[in-house]
Amino acid sequence: MSDTCPGEKYKNGLTASSECETVKEEVIREKILQMLLREKGFKPDDLEVDIPYEFESGADRVQSRASIIIRLEGRRVVLIKCGAGSILARERPTLSLARLLDAVQIPLTVVTNSEDATLLNTLNGETLACGLGAIPTRTQALDRLRDLEFIPVPEKRREMEKRILSAFEALGLHGECH
């Protein structure tokens, strides 16, 4: 079996990340962490790394992870998902994760492959900015904090988001190897 195609894993009934996917995500996550600390002005205490999320969807137990979460003034403000390849393919499941991970939605979502990034409004899915410059600096995030909404996902919507995230995880579309 080839580790180069998520579809191949699905066809063979496997849903766990391959070693290649895990290594690539770790390398990308480390690059983004260094950018956040060195260029974007964040402090180590502002950052949570490799945050697991486990939930039930139907009869299945599903596991996902956020690569990085930026926490300011006691609130999770930005969820970042790192991975190789297309960031567009990760936008929808990452939005679901940002909507489900806490009691309230994490208001900003970033998807990045360390060469490009997209900043999304978690509440409505709107693209706010593109490129690595879209990842806010600490000052920008603090300035934006007062205008962000920290609201729960309605229960009916919560179940839909669980199904979406579960489907992407089951298909192995959370990561790629090239």
PETA-V214200 format. One record per pair of residues at least 12 apart in sequence whose C-alpha atoms are under 10 Angstrom apart, sorted by the first residue. I is the first residue (numbers start at 1). J is the second residue. D is the distance in Angstrom with one decimal. If there is no record, write none. Layout:
i:I j:J d:D
i:I j:J d:D
This chain:
i:2 j:18 d:10.0
i:3 j:17 d:9.3
i:3 j:18 d:6.5
i:3 j:19 d:8.5
i:3 j:20 d:7.4
i:3 j:21 d:8.7
i:3 j:176 d:8.9
i:3 j:177 d:7.2
i:3 j:178 d:9.0
i:4 j:18 d:9.1
i:4 j:20 d:8.5
i:4 j:21 d:9.2
i:4 j:176 d:7.1
i:4 j:177 d:5.1
i:4 j:178 d:5.9
i:5 j:172 d:8.9
i:5 j:173 d:9.5
i:5 j:175 d:9.6
i:5 j:176 d:7.0
i:5 j:177 d:7.0
i:5 j:178 d:8.2
i:6 j:18 d:9.2
i:6 j:21 d:9.9
i:6 j:170 d:9.9
i:6 j:171 d:6.9
i:6 j:172 d:5.2
i:6 j:173 d:6.3
i:6 j:174 d:8.8
i:6 j:175 d:7.8
i:6 j:176 d:6.6
i:6 j:177 d:8.3
i:7 j:171 d:6.9
i:7 j:172 d:7.3
i:7 j:173 d:8.3
i:8 j:171 d:9.5
i:8 j:172 d:9.3
i:9 j:170 d:9.6
i:9 j:171 d:7.9
i:9 j:172 d:7.2
i:10 j:170 d:7.4
i:10 j:171 d:5.6
i:10 j:172 d:6.8
i:10 j:173 d:9.6
i:11 j:171 d:9.0
i:13 j:170 d:9.1
i:13 j:171 d:9.3
i:14 j:170 d:8.3
i:14 j:171 d:8.7
i:14 j:172 d:8.3
i:15 j:168 d:9.9
i:15 j:169 d:7.1
i:15 j:170 d:5.4
i:15 j:171 d:6.6
i:15 j:172 d:5.7
i:15 j:173 d:9.4
i:16 j:63 d:9.4
i:16 j:169 d:8.4
i:16 j:170 d:8.3
i:16 j:171 d:9.6
i:16 j:172 d:7.2
i:17 j:169 d:9.2
i:17 j:172 d:7.1
i:17 j:173 d:9.5
i:17 j:174 d:8.3
i:17 j:175 d:7.5
i:17 j:176 d:9.1
i:18 j:172 d:9.4
i:18 j:175 d:8.9
i:18 j:176 d:9.0
i:18 j:177 d:8.7
i:19 j:177 d:9.6
i:20 j:175 d:9.4
i:20 j:176 d:8.3
i:20 j:177 d:6.3
i:20 j:178 d:9.0
i:21 j:83 d:7.8
i:21 j:84 d:7.7
i:21 j:174 d:8.9
i:21 j:175 d:5.8
i:21 j:176 d:6.0
i:21 j:177 d:5.8
i:21 j:178 d:9.4
i:22 j:83 d:8.8
i:22 j:84 d:9.8
i:22 j:175 d:8.3
i:22 j:176 d:9.5
i:22 j:177 d:9.5
i:23 j:83 d:9.7
i:23 j:84 d:9.9
i:23 j:177 d:9.8
i:24 j:82 d:8.9
i:24 j:83 d:6.8
i:24 j:84 d:6.3
i:24 j:85 d:9.8
i:24 j:113 d:9.4
i:24 j:175 d:8.8
i:24 j:176 d:8.7
i:24 j:177 d:7.8
i:24 j:178 d:9.9
i:25 j:67 d:8.1
i:25 j:81 d:8.9
i:25 j:82 d:5.8
i:25 j:83 d:4.8
i:25 j:84 d:6.6
i:25 j:113 d:8.4
i:25 j:114 d:9.8
i:25 j:175 d:7.9
i:25 j:176 d:9.3
i:25 j:177 d:9.9
i:26 j:50 d:9.1
i:26 j:67 d:8.5
i:26 j:82 d:8.2
i:26 j:83 d:8.4
i:26 j:84 d:10.0
i:27 j:82 d:9.1
i:27 j:83 d:9.0
i:27 j:84 d:9.4
i:27 j:113 d:9.9
i:27 j:114 d:9.1
i:28 j:67 d:9.4
i:28 j:81 d:9.7
i:28 j:82 d:6.1
i:28 j:83 d:6.5
i:28 j:84 d:7.4
i:28 j:112 d:8.3
i:28 j:113 d:6.4
i:28 j:114 d:5.7
i:28 j:115 d:9.1
i:29 j:49 d:8.6
i:29 j:50 d:8.8
i:29 j:67 d:6.5
i:29 j:68 d:7.5
i:29 j:80 d:9.0
i:29 j:81 d:8.2
i:29 j:82 d:5.7
i:29 j:83 d:7.8
i:29 j:112 d:9.0
i:29 j:113 d:8.6
i:29 j:114 d:7.9
i:30 j:49 d:9.7
i:30 j:67 d:9.6
i:30 j:68 d:9.9
i:30 j:82 d:9.4
i:30 j:114 d:9.3
i:31 j:82 d:9.7
i:31 j:113 d:9.5
i:31 j:114 d:6.7
i:31 j:115 d:9.8
i:32 j:67 d:9.6
i:32 j:68 d:8.8
i:32 j:80 d:9.2
i:32 j:82 d:8.1
i:32 j:112 d:8.5
i:32 j:113 d:8.9
i:32 j:114 d:6.3
i:32 j:115 d:9.7
i:32 j:132 d:9.4
i:32 j:135 d:9.6
i:33 j:47 d:8.4
i:33 j:48 d:10.0
i:33 j:49 d:8.8
i:33 j:67 d:9.6
i:33 j:68 d:7.9
i:35 j:114 d:9.4
i:35 j:132 d:9.6
i:35 j:135 d:9.7
i:35 j:137 d:9.8
i:36 j:70 d:9.4
i:36 j:135 d:8.5
i:36 j:136 d:8.9
i:36 j:137 d:7.5
i:36 j:138 d:8.3
i:37 j:137 d:9.6
i:37 j:138 d:9.4
i:39 j:137 d:7.9
i:39 j:138 d:9.6
i:40 j:133 d:9.5
i:40 j:135 d:8.2
i:40 j:136 d:7.1
i:40 j:137 d:4.3
i:40 j:138 d:6.0
i:40 j:139 d:8.3
i:40 j:140 d:9.3
i:41 j:136 d:9.6
i:41 j:137 d:6.1
i:41 j:138 d:5.4
i:41 j:139 d:7.6
i:41 j:140 d:10.0
i:42 j:70 d:8.5
i:42 j:71 d:9.7
i:42 j:72 d:9.5
i:42 j:136 d:9.9
i:42 j:137 d:7.3
i:42 j:138 d:5.3
i:42 j:139 d:8.7
i:42 j:141 d:9.8
i:43 j:70 d:9.7
i:43 j:72 d:9.9
i:43 j:138 d:8.5
i:44 j:70 d:9.7
i:45 j:70 d:9.1
i:45 j:71 d:8.1
i:45 j:72 d:9.1
i:46 j:69 d:8.2
i:46 j:70 d:5.6
i:46 j:71 d:5.0
i:46 j:72 d:6.1
i:46 j:73 d:8.9
i:46 j:74 d:9.1
i:46 j:75 d:9.8
i:46 j:76 d:9.2
i:46 j:77 d:10.0
i:46 j:138 d:9.0
i:47 j:68 d:6.6
i:47 j:69 d:5.7
i:47 j:70 d:4.9
i:47 j:71 d:6.1
i:47 j:72 d:8.8
i:47 j:76 d:9.4
i:47 j:78 d:9.7
i:48 j:66 d:9.1
i:48 j:67 d:8.3
i:48 j:68 d:5.6
i:48 j:69 d:5.0
i:48 j:70 d:6.5
i:48 j:71 d:7.5
i:48 j:76 d:9.3
i:48 j:79 d:9.5
i:49 j:65 d:9.5
i:49 j:66 d:7.6
i:49 j:67 d:5.8
i:49 j:68 d:4.6
i:49 j:69 d:6.6
i:49 j:70 d:9.1
i:49 j:80 d:9.6
i:50 j:64 d:9.8
i:50 j:65 d:6.2
i:50 j:66 d:5.7
i:50 j:67 d:4.6
i:50 j:68 d:6.0
i:50 j:69 d:8.4
i:50 j:80 d:9.9
i:50 j:81 d:9.4
i:51 j:64 d:8.5
i:51 j:65 d:5.3
i:51 j:66 d:5.0
i:51 j:67 d:6.5
i:51 j:68 d:7.1
i:51 j:69 d:7.8
i:51 j:79 d:9.8
i:51 j:101 d:9.1
i:52 j:64 d:5.9
i:52 j:65 d:4.3
i:52 j:66 d:6.5
i:52 j:67 d:8.8
i:52 j:101 d:8.8
i:53 j:65 d:5.5
i:53 j:66 d:7.7
i:53 j:97 d:8.1
i:53 j:100 d:8.6
i:53 j:101 d:6.4
i:53 j:102 d:9.4
i:54 j:101 d:8.9
i:55 j:100 d:9.4
i:55 j:101 d:9.6
i:55 j:162 d:7.8
i:55 j:165 d:9.9
i:55 j:166 d:8.9
i:56 j:159 d:9.8
i:56 j:162 d:8.0
i:56 j:163 d:9.4
i:56 j:166 d:8.8
i:57 j:159 d:8.1
i:57 j:160 d:9.7
i:57 j:161 d:9.9
i:57 j:162 d:6.3
i:57 j:163 d:6.3
i:57 j:164 d:9.7
i:57 j:165 d:9.3
i:57 j:166 d:6.8
i:57 j:167 d:9.5
i:58 j:159 d:9.8
i:58 j:162 d:9.5
i:58 j:163 d:8.5
i:58 j:166 d:9.7
i:60 j:166 d:8.7
i:61 j:166 d:8.9
i:62 j:162 d:9.0
i:62 j:163 d:9.9
i:62 j:165 d:8.6
i:62 j:166 d:6.2
i:62 j:167 d:9.5
i:62 j:169 d:7.6
i:62 j:170 d:8.2
i:63 j:165 d:9.4
i:63 j:166 d:8.3
i:63 j:169 d:7.7
i:63 j:170 d:9.6
i:64 j:93 d:9.7
i:64 j:94 d:9.6
i:64 j:97 d:7.9
i:64 j:101 d:9.7
i:64 j:165 d:8.2
i:64 j:166 d:8.6
i:64 j:168 d:9.9
i:64 j:169 d:7.2
i:64 j:174 d:8.7
i:65 j:80 d:10.0
i:65 j:81 d:8.2
i:65 j:94 d:9.3
i:65 j:97 d:8.0
i:65 j:101 d:9.2
i:65 j:174 d:9.6
i:66 j:79 d:6.7
i:66 j:80 d:6.4
i:66 j:81 d:5.6
i:66 j:82 d:8.2
i:66 j:94 d:8.1
i:66 j:97 d:7.5
i:66 j:98 d:8.3
i:66 j:101 d:8.7
i:67 j:79 d:7.7
i:67 j:80 d:5.8
i:67 j:81 d:4.9
i:67 j:82 d:5.9
i:67 j:83 d:8.8
i:67 j:111 d:9.6
i:68 j:80 d:5.0
i:68 j:81 d:6.7
i:68 j:82 d:8.1
i:68 j:110 d:9.5
i:69 j:81 d:8.8
i:69 j:98 d:9.7
i:69 j:106 d:9.0
i:69 j:108 d:9.9
i:69 j:109 d:9.3
i:69 j:110 d:9.7
i:70 j:106 d:9.6
i:70 j:108 d:9.6
i:70 j:138 d:9.1
i:70 j:141 d:9.1
i:71 j:106 d:9.8
i:71 j:141 d:9.8
i:72 j:138 d:8.6
i:72 j:141 d:8.2
i:72 j:142 d:7.2
i:72 j:145 d:8.3
i:73 j:142 d:8.5
i:73 j:145 d:8.9
i:75 j:104 d:9.9
i:75 j:106 d:8.5
i:75 j:145 d:9.3
i:75 j:150 d:8.7
i:76 j:98 d:9.8
i:76 j:101 d:10.0
i:76 j:102 d:8.6
i:76 j:104 d:9.3
i:76 j:105 d:8.8
i:76 j:106 d:5.9
i:76 j:107 d:8.1
i:76 j:108 d:9.1
i:76 j:150 d:9.1
i:77 j:98 d:9.8
i:77 j:105 d:9.0
i:77 j:106 d:5.5
i:77 j:107 d:5.9
i:77 j:108 d:6.1
i:77 j:109 d:8.5
i:77 j:141 d:7.8
i:77 j:142 d:9.3
i:77 j:144 d:9.6
i:77 j:145 d:7.6
i:77 j:148 d:8.4
i:77 j:149 d:9.7
i:77 j:150 d:8.7
i:78 j:98 d:8.4
i:78 j:105 d:9.9
i:78 j:106 d:6.1
i:78 j:107 d:6.5
i:78 j:108 d:4.6
i:78 j:109 d:5.5
i:78 j:110 d:7.1
i:78 j:119 d:9.3
i:78 j:120 d:9.6
i:78 j:121 d:9.7
i:78 j:122 d:9.2
i:78 j:135 d:9.2
i:78 j:136 d:9.1
i:78 j:141 d:8.6
i:79 j:94 d:8.3
i:79 j:95 d:8.9
i:79 j:97 d:8.5
i:79 j:98 d:6.2
i:79 j:99 d:9.8
i:79 j:101 d:9.5
i:79 j:105 d:9.8
i:79 j:106 d:6.6
i:79 j:107 d:8.2
i:79 j:108 d:6.4
i:79 j:109 d:4.9
i:79 j:110 d:6.2
i:79 j:111 d:8.5
i:79 j:119 d:9.8
i:79 j:120 d:9.9
i:79 j:122 d:9.3
i:80 j:94 d:8.2
i:80 j:95 d:10.0
i:80 j:98 d:8.9
i:80 j:108 d:8.6
i:80 j:109 d:5.9
i:80 j:110 d:4.6
i:80 j:111 d:5.8
i:80 j:112 d:7.4
i:80 j:117 d:9.6
i:80 j:118 d:9.8
i:80 j:119 d:9.1
i:80 j:135 d:9.2
i:81 j:93 d:9.7
i:81 j:94 d:6.6
i:81 j:95 d:9.6
i:81 j:97 d:9.4
i:81 j:98 d:9.7
i:81 j:109 d:8.0
i:81 j:110 d:6.3
i:81 j:111 d:5.0
i:81 j:112 d:6.4
i:81 j:113 d:8.6
i:81 j:117 d:9.7
i:81 j:174 d:9.4
i:82 j:94 d:9.8
i:82 j:110 d:8.5
i:82 j:111 d:6.1
i:82 j:112 d:5.1
i:82 j:113 d:5.6
i:82 j:114 d:7.4
i:82 j:117 d:9.2
i:82 j:174 d:9.5
i:82 j:175 d:8.8
i:83 j:111 d:8.0
i:83 j:112 d:6.5
i:83 j:113 d:5.1
i:83 j:114 d:8.1
i:83 j:174 d:7.8
i:83 j:175 d:5.8
i:83 j:176 d:7.4
i:83 j:177 d:9.3
i:84 j:112 d:8.2
i:84 j:113 d:5.1
i:84 j:114 d:8.2
i:84 j:115 d:9.5
i:84 j:174 d:9.6
i:84 j:175 d:6.5
i:84 j:176 d:5.9
i:84 j:177 d:6.8
i:84 j:178 d:8.2
i:85 j:112 d:9.0
i:85 j:113 d:6.4
i:85 j:114 d:9.7
i:85 j:115 d:9.6
i:85 j:116 d:9.9
i:85 j:175 d:7.8
i:85 j:176 d:6.2
i:85 j:177 d:7.5
i:85 j:178 d:7.7
i:86 j:111 d:9.5
i:86 j:112 d:8.6
i:86 j:113 d:7.4
i:86 j:116 d:9.3
i:86 j:117 d:10.0
i:86 j:175 d:9.0
i:86 j:176 d:8.3
i:87 j:110 d:9.4
i:87 j:111 d:5.9
i:87 j:112 d:5.9
i:87 j:113 d:6.4
i:87 j:114 d:9.8
i:87 j:115 d:9.9
i:87 j:116 d:7.8
i:87 j:117 d:7.1
i:87 j:118 d:7.6
i:87 j:174 d:10.0
i:87 j:175 d:9.6
i:88 j:111 d:8.0
i:88 j:112 d:9.2
i:88 j:117 d:9.3
i:88 j:118 d:8.3
i:89 j:111 d:9.5
i:89 j:168 d:9.6
i:89 j:173 d:7.5
i:89 j:174 d:8.2
i:89 j:175 d:9.1
i:89 j:176 d:10.0
i:90 j:110 d:9.8
i:90 j:111 d:6.7
i:90 j:112 d:8.8
i:90 j:168 d:8.8
i:90 j:173 d:7.5
i:90 j:174 d:6.4
i:90 j:175 d:8.0
i:91 j:109 d:8.6
i:91 j:110 d:8.2
i:91 j:111 d:6.3
i:91 j:112 d:9.4
i:91 j:118 d:8.3
i:91 j:119 d:9.5
i:91 j:120 d:8.3
i:91 j:125 d:8.7
i:91 j:127 d:9.8
i:91 j:174 d:9.8
i:92 j:111 d:9.8
i:92 j:125 d:8.3
i:92 j:161 d:9.5
i:92 j:164 d:8.0
i:92 j:165 d:8.1
i:92 j:168 d:8.8
i:93 j:161 d:8.3
i:93 j:162 d:9.4
i:93 j:163 d:9.9
i:93 j:164 d:6.6
i:93 j:165 d:5.1
i:93 j:166 d:8.5
i:93 j:167 d:8.7
i:93 j:168 d:6.4
i:93 j:169 d:8.2
i:93 j:173 d:8.8
i:93 j:174 d:7.7
i:94 j:109 d:7.3
i:94 j:110 d:8.1
i:94 j:111 d:7.3
i:94 j:120 d:9.8
i:94 j:122 d:9.1
i:94 j:164 d:10.0
i:94 j:165 d:7.9
i:94 j:168 d:9.7
i:94 j:174 d:8.7
i:95 j:107 d:9.6
i:95 j:108 d:8.9
i:95 j:109 d:6.5
i:95 j:110 d:8.8
i:95 j:111 d:9.2
i:95 j:120 d:8.0
i:95 j:121 d:8.6
i:95 j:122 d:5.8
i:95 j:123 d:8.6
i:95 j:124 d:9.3
i:95 j:125 d:7.0
i:95 j:161 d:8.6
i:95 j:164 d:9.8
i:95 j:165 d:8.9
i:96 j:109 d:9.8
i:96 j:122 d:8.4
i:96 j:125 d:9.7
i:96 j:157 d:10.0
i:96 j:158 d:8.7
i:96 j:160 d:8.9
i:96 j:161 d:5.2
i:96 j:162 d:7.1
i:96 j:163 d:9.2
i:96 j:164 d:7.0
i:96 j:165 d:6.0
i:96 j:166 d:9.6
i:97 j:109 d:9.2
i:97 j:122 d:9.6
i:97 j:161 d:7.9
i:97 j:162 d:8.3
i:97 j:164 d:9.5
i:97 j:165 d:6.9
i:98 j:110 d:9.7
i:98 j:122 d:6.7
i:98 j:123 d:9.2
i:98 j:161 d:9.8
i:99 j:122 d:6.8
i:99 j:123 d:7.7
i:99 j:151 d:9.3
i:99 j:152 d:7.9
i:99 j:153 d:6.5
i:99 j:157 d:9.4
i:99 j:158 d:7.7
i:99 j:161 d:7.5
i:99 j:162 d:9.4
i:100 j:152 d:8.7
i:100 j:153 d:7.5
i:100 j:157 d:9.9
i:100 j:158 d:6.9
i:100 j:159 d:9.4
i:100 j:161 d:7.3
i:100 j:162 d:7.5
i:100 j:165 d:9.4
i:102 j:150 d:10.0
i:102 j:151 d:9.9
i:102 j:152 d:8.3
i:102 j:153 d:9.6
i:103 j:150 d:9.2
i:103 j:151 d:8.1
i:103 j:152 d:5.9
i:103 j:153 d:8.0
i:104 j:149 d:9.1
i:104 j:150 d:5.6
i:104 j:151 d:4.8
i:104 j:152 d:4.0
i:104 j:153 d:6.7
i:104 j:154 d:9.9
i:105 j:122 d:7.1
i:105 j:123 d:7.2
i:105 j:149 d:8.4
i:105 j:150 d:5.9
i:105 j:151 d:5.8
i:105 j:152 d:5.7
i:105 j:153 d:6.6
i:106 j:121 d:9.2
i:106 j:122 d:6.8
i:106 j:123 d:8.4
i:106 j:148 d:9.4
i:106 j:149 d:8.7
i:106 j:150 d:6.8
i:106 j:151 d:8.5
i:106 j:152 d:9.3
i:107 j:120 d:8.6
i:107 j:121 d:6.2
i:107 j:122 d:5.0
i:107 j:123 d:6.4
i:107 j:124 d:9.5
i:107 j:145 d:9.4
i:107 j:148 d:6.5
i:107 j:149 d:6.4
i:107 j:150 d:6.4
i:107 j:151 d:8.4
i:108 j:120 d:5.8
i:108 j:121 d:5.1
i:108 j:122 d:5.3
i:108 j:123 d:8.2
i:108 j:125 d:9.4
i:108 j:128 d:9.3
i:108 j:135 d:9.9
i:108 j:136 d:9.9
i:108 j:141 d:9.6
i:108 j:148 d:8.5
i:108 j:149 d:9.7
i:109 j:121 d:6.4
i:109 j:122 d:5.9
i:109 j:123 d:9.6
i:109 j:125 d:8.9
i:109 j:127 d:9.5
i:109 j:128 d:9.8
i:109 j:135 d:9.4
i:110 j:122 d:9.3
i:110 j:127 d:9.7
i:110 j:128 d:9.9
i:110 j:129 d:9.6
i:110 j:130 d:9.5
i:110 j:132 d:9.7
i:110 j:134 d:8.4
i:110 j:135 d:7.0
i:110 j:136 d:9.6
i:111 j:130 d:9.7
i:111 j:132 d:10.0
i:111 j:135 d:9.4
i:112 j:130 d:9.8
i:112 j:131 d:8.8
i:112 j:132 d:8.0
i:112 j:135 d:9.3
i:113 j:132 d:9.5
i:114 j:131 d:9.6
i:114 j:132 d:7.6
i:115 j:131 d:7.9
i:115 j:132 d:7.0
i:116 j:130 d:7.4
i:116 j:131 d:4.9
i:116 j:132 d:5.4
i:116 j:133 d:8.9
i:116 j:134 d:9.1
i:116 j:135 d:9.9
i:117 j:129 d:8.4
i:117 j:130 d:5.7
i:117 j:131 d:4.7
i:117 j:132 d:5.1
i:117 j:133 d:8.0
i:117 j:134 d:6.8
i:117 j:135 d:7.3
i:118 j:130 d:4.5
i:118 j:131 d:6.2
i:118 j:132 d:7.7
i:118 j:133 d:9.3
i:118 j:134 d:6.5
i:118 j:135 d:7.8
i:119 j:131 d:8.4
i:119 j:132 d:9.1
i:119 j:133 d:9.5
i:119 j:134 d:5.8
i:119 j:135 d:6.6
i:119 j:136 d:8.7
i:120 j:134 d:9.4
i:121 j:148 d:9.5
i:122 j:149 d:9.8
i:123 j:148 d:9.8
i:123 j:149 d:8.3
i:123 j:150 d:9.1
i:123 j:151 d:8.5
i:123 j:152 d:9.6
i:123 j:153 d:8.7
